[in-house]
């Protein structure tokens, strides 16, 4: 009786270990793929990656390494920016554009053409909440060595399998 209980406990533990190892291997492979893809053609923003069993939303943020007082502050800013990118991607955003053209008053001289100043004001706002993004990689950009790249991952709903 004791042998059966010990054997079944051992099998359950091995099953959990095998499934968690598989997930970590998938995430590691995905992380390495994204890093290789970034090094081949640098990008920032949000991308969706799909495989047969999962859909992932990737948010990539690039920050200047010298602009922050500590690593923890830089990590927090990167996470907030990643969440903002994901929120804009998932919930949309509203962009408003205002252009103000000002002309100087004419002083009577005909030789000078009046110069105009154009001031543009572009505002973008997004409303939404992103509950979780997971930081999967951080590295220094090879081309811009003064910047640090942060990669965040969020798993989307699993696709429906066709029967």
C-alpha positions as CSV (number, residue, x, y, z in Angstrom):
1,X,0.0,0.0,0.0
2,X,2.8,2.4,0.9
3,X,4.7,1.6,-2.3
4,X,1.6,2.5,-4.3
5,X,1.2,5.9,-2.6
6,X,4.9,6.7,-2.9
7,X,4.9,5.7,-6.5
8,X,1.8,7.8,-7.4
9,X,3.3,10.8,-5.5
10,X,6.5,10.4,-7.4
11,X,4.7,10.3,-10.7
12,X,2.7,13.4,-9.9
13,X,5.8,15.3,-9.0
14,X,7.5,14.2,-12.2
15,X,4.5,15.3,-14.2
16,X,4.6,18.8,-12.7
17,X,8.3,19.1,-13.2
18,X,8.1,18.0,-16.8
19,X,5.3,20.5,-17.7
20,X,7.0,23.4,-16.0
21,X,10.3,22.6,-17.7
22,X,8.4,22.6,-21.1
23,X,7.0,26.0,-20.5
24,X,10.4,27.5,-19.5
25,X,11.9,26.0,-22.6
26,X,9.2,27.5,-24.8
27,X,9.6,30.9,-23.2
28,X,13.4,30.7,-23.5
29,X,13.2,29.8,-27.1
30,X,10.8,32.6,-27.8
31,X,13.0,35.1,-25.9
32,X,16.1,34.1,-28.0
33,X,14.0,34.3,-31.2
34,X,12.9,37.9,-30.3
35,X,16.4,39.0,-29.4
36,X,17.8,37.6,-32.7
37,X,14.9,39.3,-34.6
38,X,15.7,42.6,-32.8
39,X,19.4,42.4,-33.6
40,X,18.7,41.7,-37.2
41,X,16.2,44.6,-37.6
42,X,15.8,46.8,-34.5
43,X,12.3,47.9,-33.6
44,X,10.3,49.2,-30.7
45,X,6.6,49.0,-29.9
46,X,4.2,46.1,-29.8
47,X,4.2,42.9,-31.9
48,X,2.1,39.8,-31.9
49,X,3.8,36.4,-32.2
50,X,1.8,33.3,-32.9
51,X,2.6,29.7,-32.8
52,X,0.4,26.7,-33.0
53,X,-0.7,26.7,-29.3
54,X,-0.1,30.3,-28.1
55,X,-0.5,33.9,-29.1
56,X,2.0,36.3,-27.4
57,X,2.0,40.1,-27.3
58,X,5.5,41.5,-27.1
59,X,6.2,45.0,-26.0
60,X,9.8,46.3,-26.6
61,X,11.0,49.5,-24.9
62,X,14.4,51.2,-25.4
63,X,15.6,53.6,-22.7
64,X,18.8,55.7,-22.3
65,X,20.9,54.0,-19.6
66,X,22.3,57.2,-18.2
67,X,19.0,59.0,-17.7
68,X,17.9,57.3,-14.5
69,X,19.2,57.4,-11.0
70,X,19.1,53.6,-10.4
71,X,18.3,50.3,-12.1
72,X,15.1,49.9,-10.2
73,X,13.8,53.3,-11.4
74,X,14.7,52.4,-15.0
75,X,13.0,49.0,-14.7
76,X,9.8,50.6,-13.4
77,X,9.8,53.2,-16.2
78,X,10.3,50.5,-18.8
79,X,7.4,48.5,-17.3
80,X,5.1,51.5,-17.3
81,X,6.0,52.3,-20.9
82,X,5.4,48.7,-21.9
83,X,2.0,48.7,-20.2
84,X,1.1,51.9,-22.0
85,X,2.1,50.4,-25.4
86,X,0.0,47.3,-24.7
87,X,-2.9,49.4,-23.6
88,X,-2.8,51.5,-26.8
89,X,-2.5,48.4,-28.9
90,X,-5.4,46.6,-27.2
91,X,-7.8,49.5,-26.4
92,X,-6.9,51.9,-29.2
93,X,-6.0,55.6,-28.7
94,X,-7.4,59.0,-29.6
95,X,-5.0,61.4,-31.4
96,X,-5.7,65.1,-31.6
97,X,-3.8,67.5,-33.8
98,X,-3.6,71.3,-33.6
99,X,-1.6,73.5,-35.9
100,X,-1.1,77.2,-35.1
101,X,0.3,79.4,-37.8
102,X,1.5,82.8,-36.8
103,X,2.5,85.6,-39.1
104,X,4.6,88.5,-38.0
105,X,3.1,92.0,-38.3
106,X,4.1,93.7,-41.5
107,X,6.4,96.7,-40.9
108,X,6.0,98.3,-44.3
109,X,9.2,97.1,-46.0
110,X,8.3,95.3,-49.2
111,X,11.8,93.7,-49.7
112,X,11.3,91.0,-47.0
113,X,8.7,88.3,-47.4
114,X,6.9,87.6,-44.1
115,X,8.1,84.5,-42.4
116,X,5.5,82.3,-40.7
117,X,6.0,80.1,-37.6
118,X,4.1,76.8,-37.4
119,X,3.6,75.3,-34.0
120,X,2.1,71.8,-34.0
121,X,0.6,70.2,-31.0
122,X,-0.1,66.4,-31.1
123,X,-1.7,64.7,-28.2
124,X,-2.4,61.0,-27.9
125,X,-4.5,59.5,-25.1
126,X,-5.5,55.9,-24.4
127,X,-7.9,54.6,-21.7
128,X,-7.5,51.0,-20.5
129,X,-5.9,48.8,-18.0
130,X,-3.3,46.1,-18.5
131,X,-3.1,43.8,-15.6
132,X,0.2,41.9,-16.3
133,X,3.2,42.1,-18.5
134,X,6.3,39.9,-17.7
135,X,9.8,41.1,-18.3
136,X,11.6,38.3,-20.2
137,X,14.8,40.0,-21.3
138,X,17.0,43.1,-20.8
139,X,20.2,43.8,-22.8
140,X,22.3,46.7,-24.0
141,X,21.6,47.7,-27.7
142,X,24.6,46.8,-29.9
143,X,24.2,49.8,-32.2
144,X,23.3,52.4,-29.6
145,X,25.4,51.3,-26.6
146,X,24.1,54.1,-24.4
147,X,20.6,52.5,-24.6
148,X,19.1,49.5,-22.8
149,X,16.4,47.3,-24.4
150,X,13.6,45.8,-22.4
151,X,11.4,43.0,-23.7
152,X,8.0,42.3,-22.0
153,X,5.7,39.4,-22.8
154,X,2.0,38.9,-22.3
155,X,0.3,35.7,-23.3
156,X,-3.0,36.3,-25.1
157,X,-6.0,33.9,-25.1
158,X,-5.2,30.5,-26.5
159,X,-6.5,30.1,-30.1
160,X,-9.5,27.9,-30.6
161,X,-8.5,24.6,-32.1
162,X,-10.6,23.5,-35.1
163,X,-12.2,20.1,-34.7
